[in-house]
Amino acid sequence: MAVDKIKNLTEFDNHHEVLTFNDGDLHAFVAIHSKCDNQPSFGATRFWHYDSPEEALQEALRLSRTMSFKCSMADLPYGGAKAVIMSNGVDTPEKRKDVFKKYAKKIDELGGIFVTGSDVGVNKDDLNIMCSTSQYIIGGEVPAGYFTALGVFYAIEVVLEEIFGTHNFSDKSFAIQGLGKTGLELLKLLYERGAKIYVSDINSTLVDKTKNKYPNIIVEDSENIHKLDVDIFCPCALSHAINNISINEINCRGVAGAANSQLQNDSIGLELHRKGIIYAPDYISNSGGFISVVDEYQYGVHSTDRIINKLSNIKKNLKNIFLQSKQEDLPVSQLANQKATEKLCKIKVPENVYC
């Protein structure tokens, strides 16, 4: 894609580097939003169907910015990045293996400027192929989904304290949108504490299995899960759960979930503030999985104690931002973006690179 066209995209945010991989059935983008000193930029790889290469690139650009904010708010000395592989046409197991092997070779050839792992659409077999092909793949040995959910759980505690003055779960209601790796882990944490839980997922088989395992949950249609009158709405599926349409339909007291880029645009954050809905910015609340794989990268093997200690940043950051939001009557999302930008570490380079 031409450099001028990339720069004209709304999601472009002075990205450090944008890479395009086209090799047979492999069509992928790696967007490196920021660099920090001589350290690599981190961001998981997503495997998904996109209507066009431009749509795939837009997602990579948007999510890479989120990763930069996630790094800065977690006080991790790395840049933020994101990769997406278009699943279009990858319709056989053989093609899939070939695509992930080619992709991992491309990542290896970058020499460590980008370190990646698994995101939506990437399964354990895909990750194993990537790990066996490149030394710059992480997350194979750490339960990142659990730590992501644990971080969101901590965020929910802070949100509940902000709304009710307590984080008692037994008399609170939650709507979990999406039952993937993180949604299921969050469900388990809430279920164990006697919360009233509504769930939805586009995968009906997964919903049935989840209902059998957790019989007290209430299944809701995916189209309506965000409309429920609950205490906390938990977006744990894809981006833009709260958009120009759903913002007029949500009926909750607070929002805290594991999905990335939950707000479609900045105006949504302002509207949440106007409605009095407490929002835990996604790149703060869902940073636990990222913190866990970085721990594995830094030490060779992850430590649960180290990770949980680092997760304390989630509560601290949210409490500070919620307090500032009340004092200044400004949206939480706006204040969080300002704080993340202030902390962001970028190398000054002569010019951006596009390949």
Secondary structure, DSSP 8 states (H G I E B T S, - for coil): --HHHHHTSTT--S-SEEEEEEETTEEEEEEE---BTTB-EE--EEEE--SSHHHHHHHHHHHHHHHHHHHHHTT-S-EEEEEEEE-TT--SHHHHHHHHHHHHHHHHHTTTSEEB-B-TT--HHHHHHHHHH-TTB--SSS-HHHHHHHHHHHHHHHHHHHHHSS---TT-EEEEE--SHHHHHHHHHHHTTT-EEEEE-S-HHHHHHHHHHSTT-EE--TTTGGGSEEEEEEE-SSS-SB-TTGGGT-EEEEE--S-SS-BSSHHHHHHHHHHT-EE--HHHHTTHHHHHHHHHHHHSS--HHHHHHHTHHHHHHHHHHHHHHHHHT--HHHHHHHHHHHH------SS-EE-
